[in-house]
Amino acid sequence: MPFYHKLGEIPHKRHTIFRKSNGELYYEQLFGTIGFDGMSTNMYHVHRPTQVKNILGKKDVAPRVSIKNNIQSYRLHGFKIKPEHDYLDSRKPVLTNSDCTIILAAPKESTASYFYKNADADEMIFIHRGSGKLRSHLGNLDFKYGDYLIIPRGTIYKIDFDTEDNRLFIVESHRPFYTPKRYRNWFGQLLEHAPFCERDIRRPYELETNDEKGSFLMKIKKQNELFDMEYATHPFDVVGYDGFNYPYALSIHDFEPITGRVHQPPPVHQTFETDAFVVCSFVPRLYDYHPQAIPAPYNHSNIDSDEVLYYVDGDFMSRNDIDAGHISLHPAGIPHGPHPGAAERSIGKEKTDELAVMVDTFKPLQLTEEAMAIADDSYYQSWLED
């Protein structure tokens, strides 16, 4: 996380006595990553957070890989993923490697009957359609169209939707998400040339504290299996916490584009990074202002990374026949660039209204069975000239 946050009531010092009104102790828990070296938060529970009554069963949720070694460019029709009632059932992995999994989801219902924890991966949930509230043991966040929700691994959460019309673009990462290091100083503060700042980041604002015993169903994802566990106390029983490890939200609409006299390279659009992939935001912006500029991107080779572009809304000037919800996959090893006619069409244009999310991975991505069910198998031929 980029900065310190405190919510609720905490004692003056860590690892010291903190009593309830009846004289009993609250239960402290360190919630951290990368051993004791990464981001962490100290939480204080009404009940012991270790009370598991039963392990009820498990099921395999590993991505079903269809193509392991891919050299072909693909277009996926993301909105062909059919809506499903349950949030977890709706999550369909389409691209995967050992570092991350890219998921499409169209859930119709809120998570009413269970709590969810991803024990393996941080999650980035981009809200393409829908609004509602992310509820977690570290507090609540409202979300709407265009929001990135960053949820650290191990966070216990529910997600409440306002309607049944929801479309989510999700990236599970086995590495933590960070803001780009070139936009931070050595203290971690976002610098003046960064395309967003701390004011744009929304932290949990509302803490639910439930003093309740009983049976509470927790679904925990670990090593591509989903375990059903029965907890003896309500998972949302935190009275306070402080630290750097918590869910947060950033709207793509608050990303300020960086422009220049000639076409700027993709890193200017970078929003998040891990040591295994980067996430970029393409937002409405003015085009290049050199009198002879070609605003369309130039052809380039993905020698070291696979490029995934999720099209959100607007007019995508570099592509032909692209709609909202489409995903383009341009694999490492072959060049790609604007479709025929796109460069010519872009000359003289003053601005673009495109909105898209890009994920560039440093390891090759594999395509799943769910991806092939919505794939355009002839997309790789769309650069052929008549």
C-alpha positions as a Markdown table, in Angstrom:
| # | Residue | x | y | z |
|---|---|---|---|---|
| 1 | Met | 0.0 | 0.0 | 0.0 |
| 2 | Pro | 1.2 | 3.5 | -0.7 |
| 3 | Phe | 0.5 | 5.0 | 2.8 |
| 4 | Tyr | -0.5 | 4.5 | 6.4 |
| 5 | His | -4.1 | 4.1 | 7.4 |
| 6 | Lys | -5.9 | 3.7 | 10.7 |
| 7 | Leu | -9.5 | 2.8 | 11.3 |
| 8 | Gly | -11.4 | 2.1 | 14.6 |
| 9 | Glu | -9.9 | 1.9 | 18.1 |
| 10 | Ile | -6.3 | 0.6 | 18.8 |
| 11 | Pro | -4.0 | 0.8 | 21.8 |
| 12 | His | -1.2 | 3.3 | 22.1 |
| 13 | Lys | 1.5 | 0.7 | 21.5 |
| 14 | Arg | 1.6 | -2.5 | 19.5 |
| 15 | His | 1.7 | -5.8 | 21.5 |
| 16 | Thr | 0.4 | -4.2 | 24.7 |
| 17 | Ile | -2.7 | -4.7 | 26.8 |
| 18 | Phe | -5.9 | -3.6 | 25.1 |
| 19 | Arg | -9.1 | -4.5 | 27.1 |
| 20 | Lys | -12.8 | -4.6 | 26.3 |
| 21 | Ser | -15.2 | -2.7 | 28.6 |
| 22 | Asn | -15.8 | -6.0 | 30.6 |
| 23 | Gly | -12.0 | -6.3 | 31.2 |
| 24 | Glu | -11.3 | -9.1 | 28.8 |
| 25 | Leu | -8.5 | -8.7 | 26.2 |
| 26 | Tyr | -9.0 | -7.9 | 22.6 |
| 27 | Tyr | -7.0 | -10.3 | 20.3 |
| 28 | Glu | -4.2 | -8.8 | 18.3 |
| 29 | Gln | -3.4 | -10.2 | 14.8 |
| 30 | Leu | -0.6 | -9.2 | 12.5 |
| 31 | Phe | -1.8 | -9.3 | 8.9 |
| 32 | Gly | 1.2 | -9.2 | 6.6 |
| 33 | Thr | 2.9 | -10.4 | 3.4 |
| 34 | Ile | 6.4 | -11.5 | 2.4 |
| 35 | Gly | 7.2 | -12.9 | 5.8 |
| 36 | Phe | 7.7 | -9.9 | 8.1 |
| 37 | Asp | 9.3 | -7.8 | 5.3 |
| 38 | Gly | 6.3 | -6.7 | 3.3 |
| 39 | Met | 3.2 | -4.5 | 3.9 |
| 40 | Ser | 1.4 | -5.3 | 7.2 |
| 41 | Thr | -1.5 | -4.3 | 9.4 |
| 42 | Asn | -2.1 | -4.9 | 13.1 |
| 43 | Met | -5.8 | -5.8 | 13.8 |
| 44 | Tyr | -7.7 | -6.2 | 17.1 |
| 45 | His | -10.5 | -8.8 | 17.3 |
| 46 | Val | -13.3 | -9.2 | 19.7 |
| 47 | His | -12.8 | -13.0 | 19.5 |
| 48 | Arg | -9.8 | -15.2 | 18.7 |
| 49 | Pro | -9.4 | -15.3 | 14.9 |
| 50 | Thr | -8.2 | -18.9 | 15.0 |
| 51 | Gln | -11.5 | -20.7 | 15.9 |
| 52 | Val | -12.3 | -23.2 | 13.1 |
| 53 | Lys | -15.1 | -25.6 | 13.9 |
| 54 | Asn | -15.1 | -27.8 | 10.8 |
| 55 | Ile | -13.5 | -28.2 | 7.4 |
| 56 | Leu | -16.4 | -29.2 | 5.3 |
| 57 | Gly | -14.9 | -30.1 | 1.9 |
| 58 | Lys | -13.1 | -28.7 | -1.1 |
| 59 | Lys | -13.3 | -28.5 | -4.9 |
| 60 | Asp | -10.9 | -28.0 | -7.7 |
| 61 | Val | -11.0 | -24.5 | -9.3 |
| 62 | Ala | -7.8 | -24.7 | -11.3 |
| 63 | Pro | -7.9 | -23.1 | -14.7 |
| 64 | Arg | -8.5 | -25.7 | -17.4 |
| 65 | Val | -5.8 | -25.0 | -19.9 |
| 66 | Ser | -6.5 | -25.5 | -23.6 |
| 67 | Ile | -3.4 | -24.0 | -25.2 |
| 68 | Lys | -0.1 | -24.2 | -23.2 |
| 69 | Asn | 2.4 | -22.8 | -25.7 |
| 70 | Asn | 0.8 | -20.0 | -27.8 |
| 71 | Ile | 2.1 | -17.9 | -30.7 |
| 72 | Gln | -1.2 | -16.8 | -32.1 |
| 73 | Ser | -2.9 | -13.4 | -31.5 |
| 74 | Tyr | -6.5 | -13.8 | -30.3 |
| 75 | Arg | -9.5 | -11.7 | -29.7 |
| 76 | Leu | -11.9 | -12.8 | -26.9 |
| 77 | His | -15.5 | -11.7 | -26.8 |
| 78 | Gly | -15.7 | -11.0 | -23.0 |
| 79 | Phe | -19.4 | -10.2 | -22.9 |
| 80 | Lys | -20.1 | -13.8 | -24.1 |
| 81 | Ile | -19.3 | -14.9 | -20.6 |
| 82 | Lys | -22.8 | -15.7 | -19.3 |
| 83 | Pro | -24.0 | -14.2 | -16.1 |
| 84 | Glu | -24.3 | -16.5 | -13.1 |
| 85 | His | -25.9 | -16.0 | -9.7 |
| 86 | Asp | -23.0 | -16.9 | -7.4 |
| 87 | Tyr | -20.0 | -14.6 | -7.3 |
| 88 | Leu | -17.4 | -17.3 | -7.2 |
| 89 | Asp | -19.1 | -19.5 | -9.7 |
| 90 | Ser | -19.2 | -16.5 | -12.1 |
| 91 | Arg | -15.4 | -16.1 | -12.1 |
| 92 | Lys | -14.1 | -17.7 | -15.4 |
| 93 | Pro | -10.3 | -17.8 | -15.8 |
| 94 | Val | -9.4 | -17.1 | -19.5 |
| 95 | Leu | -5.6 | -16.5 | -19.4 |
| 96 | Thr | -3.1 | -17.9 | -16.9 |
| 97 | Asn | 0.5 | -18.5 | -16.0 |
| 98 | Ser | 2.5 | -19.2 | -12.8 |
| 99 | Asp | 2.4 | -15.5 | -11.8 |
| 100 | Cys | -1.2 | -14.5 | -12.5 |
| 101 | Thr | -4.6 | -15.4 | -13.8 |
| 102 | Ile | -6.9 | -13.2 | -15.7 |
| 103 | Ile | -10.6 | -13.7 | -15.0 |
| 104 | Leu | -13.9 | -12.5 | -16.4 |
| 105 | Ala | -17.0 | -12.5 | -14.2 |
| 106 | Ala | -20.6 | -11.5 | -14.5 |
| 107 | Pro | -22.2 | -12.2 | -11.1 |
| 108 | Lys | -25.8 | -11.5 | -10.5 |
| 109 | Glu | -26.0 | -11.8 | -6.8 |
| 110 | Ser | -24.2 | -10.5 | -3.7 |
| 111 | Thr | -22.3 | -12.9 | -1.5 |
| 112 | Ala | -24.9 | -13.4 | 1.2 |
| 113 | Ser | -24.3 | -16.9 | 2.5 |
| 114 | Tyr | -20.5 | -17.0 | 2.8 |
| 115 | Phe | -17.3 | -15.0 | 3.3 |
| 116 | Tyr | -14.4 | -15.3 | 0.8 |
| 117 | Lys | -10.6 | -15.3 | 1.2 |
| 118 | Asn | -8.0 | -15.8 | -1.5 |
| 119 | Ala | -5.0 | -17.2 | 0.4 |
| 120 | Asp | -2.8 | -17.4 | -2.7 |
| 121 | Ala | -3.2 | -14.1 | -4.6 |
| 122 | Asp | -3.8 | -10.4 | -4.4 |
| 123 | Glu | -6.8 | -9.5 | -6.5 |
| 124 | Met | -7.4 | -6.5 | -8.8 |
| 125 | Ile | -11.1 | -6.2 | -9.6 |
| 126 | Phe | -11.9 | -3.7 | -12.4 |
| 127 | Ile | -15.6 | -2.7 | -12.4 |
| 128 | His | -16.8 | -2.6 | -16.0 |
| 129 | Arg | -20.4 | -2.6 | -15.1 |
| 130 | Gly | -22.2 | -2.4 | -11.8 |
| 131 | Ser | -21.9 | -0.7 | -8.4 |
| 132 | Gly | -22.1 | -1.6 | -4.8 |
| 133 | Lys | -20.0 | -2.2 | -1.7 |
| 134 | Leu | -16.9 | -4.2 | -1.0 |
| 135 | Arg | -17.2 | -5.3 | 2.6 |
| 136 | Ser | -14.1 | -6.7 | 4.4 |
| 137 | His | -12.7 | -7.4 | 7.9 |
| 138 | Leu | -10.6 | -4.2 | 7.3 |
| 139 | Gly | -13.6 | -2.0 | 6.5 |
| 140 | Asn | -15.9 | -1.2 | 3.6 |
| 141 | Leu | -15.4 | 0.5 | 0.2 |
| 142 | Asp | -18.1 | 1.8 | -2.2 |
| 143 | Phe | -17.4 | 1.0 | -5.8 |
| 144 | Lys | -18.8 | 1.9 | -9.2 |
| 145 | Tyr | -18.1 | 1.8 | -13.0 |
| 146 | Gly | -14.4 | 2.4 | -13.7 |
| 147 | Asp | -13.0 | 1.5 | -10.2 |
| 148 | Tyr | -10.0 | -0.7 | -9.6 |
| 149 | Leu | -10.4 | -2.6 | -6.3 |
| 150 | Ile | -7.1 | -3.8 | -5.0 |
| 151 | Ile | -7.6 | -6.6 | -2.4 |
| 152 | Pro | -4.5 | -8.0 | -0.7 |
| 153 | Arg | -4.3 | -11.8 | -0.3 |
| 154 | Gly | -5.8 | -13.1 | 2.9 |
| 155 | Thr | -8.4 | -10.4 | 3.1 |
| 156 | Ile | -11.8 | -11.8 | 4.2 |
| 157 | Tyr | -14.5 | -10.1 | 2.1 |
| 158 | Lys | -18.0 | -10.1 | 0.8 |
| 159 | Ile | -19.2 | -8.1 | -2.2 |
| 160 | Asp | -22.6 | -6.5 | -2.4 |
| 161 | Phe | -24.0 | -5.5 | -5.8 |
| 162 | Asp | -26.7 | -2.9 | -6.3 |
| 163 | Thr | -28.2 | -4.7 | -9.4 |
| 164 | Glu | -27.8 | -7.9 | -11.3 |
| 165 | Asp | -26.0 | -6.3 | -14.2 |
| 166 | Asn | -22.3 | -6.6 | -13.3 |
| 167 | Arg | -19.2 | -7.2 | -15.4 |
| 168 | Leu | -15.8 | -7.6 | -13.8 |
| 169 | Phe | -12.3 | -7.9 | -15.2 |
| 170 | Ile | -10.1 | -9.6 | -12.5 |
| 171 | Val | -6.4 | -10.2 | -12.2 |
| 172 | Glu | -5.2 | -12.6 | -9.5 |
| 173 | Ser | -1.5 | -12.0 | -8.7 |
| 174 | His | 0.9 | -14.2 | -6.8 |
| 175 | Arg | 2.9 | -11.0 | -6.2 |
| 176 | Pro | 1.7 | -7.9 | -4.4 |
| 177 | Phe | 0.4 | -4.9 | -6.4 |
| 178 | Tyr | 2.3 | -1.7 | -6.0 |
| 179 | Thr | 2.1 | 1.8 | -7.5 |
| 180 | Pro | 4.9 | 2.2 | -10.1 |
| 181 | Lys | 8.2 | 2.8 | -8.5 |
| 182 | Arg | 9.3 | 5.5 | -11.0 |
| 183 | Tyr | 6.3 | 7.6 | -9.7 |
| 184 | Arg | 7.4 | 7.2 | -6.0 |
| 185 | Asn | 10.2 | 8.9 | -4.0 |
| 186 | Trp | 12.3 | 6.9 | -1.5 |
| 187 | Phe | 9.7 | 7.4 | 1.2 |
| 188 | Gly | 6.9 | 5.9 | -1.0 |
| 189 | Gln | 5.1 | 9.2 | -1.7 |
| 190 | Leu | 3.7 | 9.6 | -5.2 |
| 191 | Leu | 5.7 | 12.3 | -7.1 |
| 192 | Glu | 4.5 | 15.4 | -8.9 |
| 193 | His | 4.8 | 13.8 | -12.4 |
| 194 | Ala | 2.7 | 10.8 | -11.4 |
| 195 | Pro | -0.6 | 10.3 | -13.2 |
| 196 | Phe | -2.5 | 10.0 | -9.9 |
| 197 | Cys | -1.8 | 10.8 | -6.3 |
| 198 | Glu | -2.8 | 9.8 | -2.8 |
| 199 | Arg | -5.9 | 12.0 | -3.0 |
| 200 | Asp | -7.3 | 9.7 | -5.7 |
| 201 | Ile | -6.9 | 6.5 | -3.6 |
| 202 | Arg | -9.9 | 5.7 | -1.5 |
| 203 | Arg | -9.3 | 3.8 | 1.7 |
| 204 | Pro | -11.8 | 1.8 | 3.8 |
| 205 | Tyr | -14.1 | 4.2 | 5.6 |
| 206 | Glu | -16.5 | 2.0 | 7.5 |
| 207 | Leu | -15.6 | -0.8 | 9.9 |
| 208 | Glu | -18.2 | -3.5 | 10.7 |
| 209 | Thr | -17.6 | -5.0 | 14.2 |
| 210 | Asn | -19.7 | -8.0 | 14.9 |
| 211 | Asp | -19.6 | -9.6 | 18.4 |
| 212 | Glu | -21.3 | -12.9 | 17.3 |
| 213 | Lys | -20.7 | -16.6 | 17.9 |
| 214 | Gly | -22.2 | -19.4 | 15.8 |
| 215 | Ser | -21.4 | -21.0 | 12.4 |
| 216 | Phe | -20.0 | -18.9 | 9.6 |
| 217 | Leu | -19.1 | -20.3 | 6.2 |
| 218 | Met | -15.7 | -19.2 | 4.9 |
| 219 | Lys | -14.6 | -20.2 | 1.4 |
| 220 | Ile | -10.8 | -20.1 | 1.1 |
| 221 | Lys | -8.9 | -20.5 | -2.1 |
| 222 | Lys | -5.5 | -22.1 | -1.7 |
| 223 | Gln | -3.4 | -23.7 | -4.4 |
| 224 | Asn | -6.3 | -23.7 | -6.9 |
| 225 | Glu | -8.7 | -25.5 | -4.5 |
| 226 | Leu | -11.7 | -23.9 | -2.8 |
| 227 | Phe | -12.1 | -25.0 | 0.8 |
| 228 | Asp | -15.3 | -24.7 | 2.8 |
| 229 | Met | -14.5 | -23.9 | 6.4 |
| 230 | Glu | -16.9 | -23.3 | 9.3 |
| 231 | Tyr | -15.8 | -20.5 | 11.7 |
| 232 | Ala | -17.0 | -20.3 | 15.2 |
| 233 | Thr | -17.2 | -16.5 | 15.3 |
| 234 | His | -18.1 | -13.7 | 12.9 |
| 235 | Pro | -15.1 | -12.9 | 10.7 |
| 236 | Phe | -15.9 | -9.2 | 10.8 |
| 237 | Asp | -15.2 | -8.6 | 14.5 |
| 238 | Val | -12.3 | -6.2 | 14.2 |
| 239 | Val | -12.6 | -3.1 | 16.4 |
| 240 | Gly | -9.6 | -1.3 | 15.0 |
| 241 | Tyr | -6.4 | -1.6 | 13.0 |
| 242 | Asp | -3.5 | 0.4 | 11.6 |
| 243 | Gly | -0.9 | -0.2 | 8.9 |
| 244 | Phe | -0.3 | -0.4 | 5.2 |
| 245 | Asn | -2.0 | -3.6 | 4.2 |
| 246 | Tyr | -5.7 | -3.1 | 3.4 |
| 247 | Pro | -8.0 | -3.0 | 0.4 |
| 248 | Tyr | -8.3 | 0.2 | -1.5 |
| 249 | Ala | -10.0 | 1.7 | -4.6 |
| 250 | Leu | -8.8 | 3.9 | -7.5 |
| 251 | Ser | -11.0 | 5.1 | -10.3 |
| 252 | Ile | -9.7 | 4.8 | -13.9 |
| 253 | His | -11.4 | 8.2 | -14.4 |
| 254 | Asp | -9.0 | 9.8 | -11.9 |
| 255 | Phe | -5.9 | 8.7 | -14.0 |
| 256 | Glu | -4.4 | 11.7 | -15.6 |
| 257 | Pro | -2.9 | 10.9 | -19.0 |
| 258 | Ile | 0.6 | 11.9 | -20.0 |
| 259 | Thr | 0.9 | 13.2 | -23.5 |
| 260 | Gly | 3.6 | 14.6 | -25.8 |
| 261 | Arg | 4.4 | 16.0 | -29.2 |
| 262 | Val | 4.8 | 12.5 | -30.6 |
| 263 | His | 3.3 | 9.1 | -29.6 |
| 264 | Gln | 4.2 | 8.2 | -26.1 |
| 265 | Pro | 5.2 | 4.6 | -25.2 |
| 266 | Pro | 2.9 | 2.3 | -23.1 |
| 267 | Pro | 4.8 | 2.8 | -19.8 |
| 268 | Val | 3.3 | 6.3 | -19.5 |
| 269 | His | -0.1 | 4.6 | -19.0 |
| 270 | Gln | 1.2 | 2.4 | -16.1 |
| 271 | Thr | -1.0 | 2.3 | -13.1 |
| 272 | Phe | 0.1 | -0.7 | -11.0 |
| 273 | Glu | 3.1 | -3.0 | -11.1 |
| 274 | Thr | 4.4 | -6.3 | -9.7 |
| 275 | Asp | 7.7 | -8.0 | -10.4 |
| 276 | Ala | 5.9 | -10.3 | -12.9 |
| 277 | Phe | 3.6 | -8.0 | -14.8 |
| 278 | Val | 2.3 | -4.4 | -15.1 |
| 279 | Val | -1.2 | -2.9 | -15.4 |
| 280 | Cys | -1.8 | 0.2 | -17.6 |
| 281 | Ser | -4.9 | 2.5 | -18.0 |
| 282 | Phe | -5.7 | 4.0 | -21.4 |
| 283 | Val | -8.0 | 6.9 | -20.8 |
| 284 | Pro | -9.5 | 9.8 | -22.9 |
| 285 | Arg | -6.7 | 12.2 | -23.8 |
| 286 | Leu | -5.4 | 14.7 | -26.3 |
| 287 | Tyr | -3.4 | 13.3 | -29.2 |
| 288 | Asp | 0.2 | 14.2 | -30.0 |
| 289 | Tyr | 0.7 | 17.7 | -31.2 |
| 290 | His | 3.7 | 17.6 | -33.5 |
| 291 | Pro | 2.5 | 18.9 | -36.8 |
| 292 | Gln | 3.5 | 15.6 | -38.5 |
| 293 | Ala | 2.6 | 13.2 | -35.7 |
| 294 | Ile | 0.9 | 9.9 | -36.3 |
| 295 | Pro | -1.2 | 9.4 | -33.2 |
| 296 | Ala | -1.8 | 5.7 | -33.8 |
| 297 | Pro | 0.7 | 3.4 | -32.0 |
| 298 | Tyr | 3.7 | 2.2 | -34.1 |
| 299 | Asn | 4.3 | -1.5 | -34.7 |
| 300 | His | 6.3 | -3.1 | -31.9 |
| 301 | Ser | 7.5 | -6.5 | -31.0 |
| 302 | Asn | 6.6 | -8.2 | -27.7 |
| 303 | Ile | 9.9 | -10.1 | -27.3 |
| 304 | Asp | 9.7 | -10.4 | -23.5 |
| 305 | Ser | 6.0 | -10.1 | -22.6 |
| 306 | Asp | 2.5 | -11.0 | -23.6 |
| 307 | Glu | 0.2 | -8.0 | -24.0 |
| 308 | Val | -3.5 | -8.2 | -23.0 |
| 309 | Leu | -5.8 | -5.3 | -23.7 |
| 310 | Tyr | -9.3 | -5.3 | -22.2 |
| 311 | Tyr | -11.5 | -2.8 | -24.0 |
| 312 | Val | -13.9 | -0.9 | -21.7 |
| 313 | Asp | -15.6 | 1.8 | -23.7 |
| 314 | Gly | -15.1 | 4.5 | -26.4 |
| 315 | Asp | -13.5 | 4.5 | -29.8 |
| 316 | Phe | -10.4 | 2.3 | -30.2 |
| 317 | Met | -8.5 | 4.0 | -32.9 |
| 318 | Ser | -5.8 | 1.4 | -33.4 |
| 319 | Arg | -8.1 | -1.5 | -34.0 |
| 320 | Asn | -10.8 | -2.5 | -36.4 |
| 321 | Asp | -14.0 | -4.2 | -35.3 |
| 322 | Ile | -13.4 | -3.9 | -31.5 |
| 323 | Asp | -16.2 | -3.4 | -29.0 |
| 324 | Ala | -16.6 | -3.0 | -25.3 |
| 325 | Gly | -15.7 | -6.2 | -23.4 |
| 326 | His | -13.4 | -7.5 | -26.0 |
| 327 | Ile | -9.9 | -8.8 | -25.0 |
| 328 | Ser | -6.9 | -8.8 | -27.4 |
| 329 | Leu | -4.0 | -11.1 | -26.7 |
| 330 | His | -0.7 | -10.3 | -28.5 |
| 331 | Pro | 1.8 | -13.0 | -27.5 |
| 332 | Ala | 5.5 | -12.6 | -27.1 |
| 333 | Gly | 7.7 | -13.3 | -30.1 |
| 334 | Ile | 5.8 | -11.6 | -32.9 |
| 335 | Pro | 5.2 | -8.0 | -33.7 |
| 336 | His | 1.8 | -6.3 | -33.6 |
| 337 | Gly | 0.5 | -2.8 | -34.3 |
| 338 | Pro | -2.4 | -0.9 | -35.7 |
| 339 | His | -4.8 | -2.5 | -38.1 |
| 340 | Pro | -4.7 | -1.6 | -41.7 |
| 341 | Gly | -6.0 | 2.0 | -42.2 |
| 342 | Ala | -5.8 | 2.9 | -38.5 |
| 343 | Ala | -2.6 | 4.9 | -38.8 |
| 344 | Glu | -3.9 | 6.9 | -41.8 |
| 345 | Arg | -7.3 | 7.5 | -40.0 |
| 346 | Ser | -5.5 | 8.9 | -36.9 |
| 347 | Ile | -3.6 | 11.6 | -38.7 |
| 348 | Gly | -5.0 | 15.0 | -37.9 |
| 349 | Lys | -7.2 | 13.7 | -35.1 |
| 350 | Glu | -7.0 | 15.8 | -31.9 |
| 351 | Lys | -8.1 | 13.4 | -29.2 |
| 352 | Thr | -9.3 | 9.9 | -28.4 |
| 353 | Asp | -12.1 | 8.8 | -26.1 |
| 354 | Glu | -10.9 | 5.2 | -25.6 |
| 355 | Leu | -11.0 | 3.5 | -22.2 |
| 356 | Ala | -9.1 | 0.3 | -21.7 |
| 357 | Val | -7.1 | -1.7 | -19.2 |
| 358 | Met | -3.8 | -3.4 | -20.3 |
| 359 | Val | -1.9 | -6.2 | -18.6 |
| 360 | Asp | 1.6 | -7.0 | -19.8 |
| 361 | Thr | 3.0 | -10.2 | -18.4 |
| 362 | Phe | 6.7 | -11.2 | -18.4 |
| 363 | Lys | 5.9 | -14.9 | -18.7 |
| 364 | Pro | 3.8 | -16.4 | -21.5 |
| 365 | Leu | 0.1 | -16.8 | -20.9 |
| 366 | Gln | -1.9 | -20.0 | -21.5 |
| 367 | Leu | -5.4 | -19.9 | -22.9 |
| 368 | Thr | -8.1 | -21.8 | -21.0 |
| 369 | Glu | -11.1 | -23.7 | -22.2 |
| 370 | Glu | -13.3 | -20.8 | -21.2 |
| 371 | Ala | -11.1 | -18.5 | -23.4 |
| 372 | Met | -11.4 | -20.7 | -26.4 |
| 373 | Ala | -15.2 | -20.8 | -26.1 |
| 374 | Ile | -15.3 | -17.0 | -26.7 |
| 375 | Ala | -12.3 | -16.7 | -29.0 |
| 376 | Asp | -12.1 | -15.3 | -32.5 |
| 377 | Asp | -9.8 | -17.8 | -34.1 |
| 378 | Ser | -9.2 | -15.7 | -37.2 |
| 379 | Tyr | -8.2 | -12.5 | -35.4 |
| 380 | Tyr | -4.5 | -13.1 | -36.2 |
| 381 | Gln | -5.3 | -12.6 | -39.9 |
| 382 | Ser | -6.9 | -9.2 | -39.4 |
| 383 | Trp | -3.6 | -7.4 | -40.3 |
| 384 | Leu | -3.6 | -8.9 | -43.9 |
| 385 | Glu | -4.0 | -6.3 | -46.6 |
| 386 | Asp | -6.6 | -6.7 | -49.4 |
